[in-house]
Amino acid sequence: MFDYGELRLLLLAMIAERPWHGYELIKAIEERFAGSYSPSPGVIYPTLAWLDDMGYAAIEPVEAGRKRYRITAEGEAFLVANRAAADELLARVGHTGPRGGEAIPAPMVRAMENLKLALRLRIQRGSIDAATAEAIAAALDAAAQTVERS
């Protein structure tokens, strides 16, 4: 679902907006993907621990031993240095950006992710001959033309 480092950046951008509990982050990401993706606790909590270890996030102990994560000055600096990537990532997961742009509708996000996954899987299966490459390119070109005309 995410390329290397993107989940870290997404979580950091989200906690820059306000402090979050890990479970709240899981649910918020699931909502942004309209239920088509829900990160597991086994992915979220180690990533939050990494952000804490790097000094980008700090843990605020709150009620009943639960932890809430907030961004630190180091995290803010990292986010500023990676603002373009963070903005693109937030837009991709259905967040309205700082310039007030509309969120990408959930069905479009799902379709784009499906296409990206299908292409990666096809490439991983092995070499692609010239005829198959031409057929894939023609399908993508046709889809692009349909999108442009819509």
N, C-alpha and C positions, 0 to 999 in steps of 0.2 A: 504494500500500500504506500509506503514511504521510501524514498531513497535514503542513502546513508546520511545521518545527521538531521534529517527533516523533522522527525518526531521530537527530537530535542529542541529544535528551533520553534516548532509549533507550541510545545508546552511552555517554553520560555516566553513566547509572545502572549500566550493566554494568561500566564501568571503576572505579566507586566500590566495587564488590564485590571486585575484584582487578585488577591490571594485566593487559592483554591485548595480543597482537599483532593487527594488522589482520585477518590471515587467520583467526585464532581467532574473532574477532568475527563474521566472515562465516559461519563454520561453526556457531557457537552460535546465531545468529539463524535460520539454516536449520533447525537442530534444533528450536528453539522453535516454528517454523511447520510442523513435521512434514514438511519437504521441499516444502511448497507455495509457499514463497517463499525465494529466496536473493539477498541484495543483491549487486550487482556490485562489484568493486574500484573501478570508476569512480564509485561512489556512496559507498562506505565511506571510502576514503582522503582524498578532498577534505573529507568531513565531519570526519574526525579532524584534518586540517590546520586546519580552521576552529576546532575545539575548542582546539587548541594555540595558534593565533593569538589567540584570545579570552582565553587564560590559564586556561581551564577544565581543560585536560589538559596533561601534560608528557610528553615523549618520553624514554624510558630506552634508551640504546643497549645492545644485548645481542649475543650471539654472531652471527658471520657478517654483521654489518652490519644485522641485523633490528632493528626498533624495537618497543618495547613502550610502551603508553600507560597512564599512571596519572593519577588525578584530583589536582587541586591544591586549595589552600584556597579559591581563587575558585570552582572547580568545585563544591566541597562547598557553598559558600554559595548558588550558583545552584540546585543540586539541592534544598537545603532550601527555598528560595523557591518551587520548582516541585514540591514533594513530591507533592501530590495528583495532578497530571498524570502524574508519573513512575510513581506506584503504579498508576494506571489503565492506563497504557501497558504496564507490566510484566505486569499481570494479563492484558491482552489478548493478549500474545505468549507466554502459557503459563508465567509465572514465579509462584512462590508469593510472596505479598506478605509484608510485615513482620509482619502480624497472623496469619500462619500459615494463611491461606486456601488452599484447593486451587486448583491451576492449572485454567484452562479447558481442557477436552479439545480436542485438535487438530482433530477433525472439526467441532466447534462453531465454533472460530476460523475455519476455512476457510469454513464456511457463512455466518457473519456477514460476512466480508470479501467473499464472492461477492455477497451481498445488497447491501451498501454500494456495490460497484462497479456492479452492475446498475442500481440507482437513479440513481447519478451519470450513467451512460451514457444512460439513458432521459431524464433531465432535460436533458442536453446536446444531445440530438437535436432538441429544440425544445419548443414549447408542448405542454402536455398538456390535452386537452379534459376536460370535466367527467365524461363517462362513463368515460374511461380512468383518471382520478384516483380515481373511486369504485371501479373494479375493482381497482386497485392497493391502495387502502386496505382493501377487503374481504379481499383475499388476506393482507395483513399482519395484520389483526385476527384472521383465522382461525388464522394461524400462532401468534400470541400466545396465543390461547386453548388451542391444542394444547400449547404449551410450559408454560403455567400448570397444565394438568391432568396433565402427565407426571410 
